[in-house]
């Protein structure tokens, strides 16, 4: 939801509908905020959660699911970032904002009616940069997301 003034083309809202349309029909869409949103000093944790929620809401109002219905959505909150030492001024406040995200994401998911997963309960960021994940963490997160997707798929016929 954020237009990066230095790196254009990173706003997910602009590419979401074409991606949904290109891949339809979709039973379920997973949306995970990149921690980059909270790296901007002018973006609060609440605004980041609401931005992710706006993306999820768009999917839930779309007709890109089976038979023109809306796909289900799994909203994933990223794990907390570590303190950033390199470019500390640029990323000031990001750690605190990342710690505030889980309850905000959960509230947004509940309000719009989608599934929720807090990645911070499953994985940790890499100590190499404090933002990204190591391969083993990707695997753990992938398995947790797959479990949530399977559970959501089972509830489709109920």
C-alpha positions in Angstrom: 0.0 0.0 0.0 3.0 2.3 0.2 4.5 4.1 -2.8 8.3 4.0 -2.2 9.7 7.3 -3.4 13.1 5.7 -4.2 12.0 2.3 -5.7 8.8 2.6 -7.8 6.5 -0.3 -8.5 6.4 -1.7 -4.9 2.8 -0.8 -4.1 0.9 -4.1 -3.8 -2.4 -2.5 -4.4 -1.4 -1.6 -8.0 -0.5 -5.1 -8.9 -3.0 -7.1 -6.8 -6.0 -7.1 -9.2 -3.9 -8.0 -12.3 -2.3 -10.8 -10.3 -5.7 -12.1 -9.1 -7.2 -11.9 -12.6 -4.2 -13.7 -14.2 -4.4 -16.6 -11.7 -8.1 -16.9 -11.3 -9.9 -18.9 -10.2 -8.4 -18.8 -6.7 -9.7 -20.7 -3.7 -7.5 -18.8 -1.2 -5.0 -15.9 -1.3 -2.2 -15.5 1.2 -1.3 -11.9 2.0 1.8 -11.2 4.0 3.0 -7.7 4.6 6.6 -7.1 3.9 8.3 -5.5 6.8 9.4 -2.8 4.4 6.2 -0.9 5.1 7.2 -0.2 8.7 10.6 0.9 7.6 9.2 4.2 6.5 9.2 6.7 9.4 5.8 8.1 8.4 4.0 4.7 8.4 2.7 3.7 11.8 2.1 0.1 12.8 -1.6 0.7 12.7 -1.4 2.1 9.1 0.7 -0.9 8.0 -1.9 -3.3 9.4 -4.8 -1.3 7.8 -2.9 -1.4 4.5 -2.6 -5.1 4.6 -6.2 -5.3 5.6 -7.2 -3.1 2.6 -5.4 -5.6 0.3 -7.3 -8.5 2.0 -10.5 -6.7 1.7 -10.0 -6.1 -2.0 -9.6 -9.9 -2.5 -12.7 -10.6 -0.3 -14.8 -8.3 -2.5 -13.4 -9.7 -5.8 -14.9 -12.2 -8.1 -11.7 -14.1 -8.7 -12.7 -17.3 -6.8 -14.5 -20.3 -8.0 -17.7 -19.6 -10.1 -17.1 -15.8 -9.7 -17.1 -15.9 -5.9 -14.5 -14.2 -3.8 -11.4 -16.2 -2.7 -10.8 -16.8 1.0 -7.9 -14.9 2.5 -5.1 -15.8 5.0 -3.5 -12.6 6.4 0.0 -13.2 7.7 1.7 -10.9 10.1 5.5 -10.8 9.7 7.8 -11.6 12.6 9.3 -8.8 14.5 12.5 -7.3 13.0 15.7 -7.1 15.0 17.3 -3.8 16.0 18.8 -2.3 12.9 22.3 -1.0 13.4 23.2 -0.3 9.8 21.3 2.8 8.6 19.8 3.1 12.1 18.5 6.6 11.5 16.7 5.4 8.3 14.9 2.6 10.2 14.4 4.3 13.5 11.3 2.9 15.2 10.9 -0.2 12.9 11.6 -2.7 15.7 8.9 -1.1 18.0 6.4 -1.0 15.2 7.0 -4.6 14.3 6.4 -5.7 17.9 3.0 -3.8 17.7 1.8 -5.5 14.5 0.4 -8.9 15.7 -2.6 -7.6 17.7 -3.3 -5.0 15.0 -3.2 -7.6 12.2 -5.4 -10.0 14.2 -8.0 -7.2 14.8 -8.0 -6.3 11.1 -8.4 -10.0 10.1 -11.2 -10.5 12.5 -13.0 -7.3 11.4 -12.9 -8.2 7.7 -13.5 -11.9 8.2 -10.4 -13.6 7.1 -8.0 -16.2 8.6 -4.9 -14.9 10.5 -1.4 -16.2 11.1 1.2 -14.6 13.3 4.5 -15.6 11.7 6.4 -14.2 14.7 5.1 -17.2 16.7 6.7 -19.6 14.2 9.9 -18.0 12.8 12.6 -15.4 13.6 14.4 -13.0 11.3 18.0 -13.7 10.3 20.6 -12.2 12.6 22.5 -11.3 9.4 20.3 -8.3 8.6 17.4 -8.4 11.1 14.8 -8.3 8.4 14.9 -11.4 6.1 14.5 -15.1 6.9 17.0 -17.9 6.6 16.1 -21.0 4.5 15.1 -23.1 7.6 12.7 -20.3 8.7 11.1 -20.2 5.2 10.5 -23.9 5.5 8.9 -23.6 8.9 6.7 -20.7 7.7 5.7 -22.6 4.5 4.6 -25.6 6.6 2.6 -23.4 8.9 0.9 -21.6 6.0 0.2 -24.9 4.3 -1.5 -26.1 7.5 -3.7 -23.0 7.7 -4.6 -23.3 4.0 -5.6 -27.0 4.5 -7.7 -26.0 7.4 -9.4 -23.3 5.4 -10.0 -25.6 2.5 -11.7 -28.2 4.8 -14.1 -25.4 6.0 -15.1 -24.6 2.4 -17.6 -27.5 2.2 -19.0 -27.0 5.7 
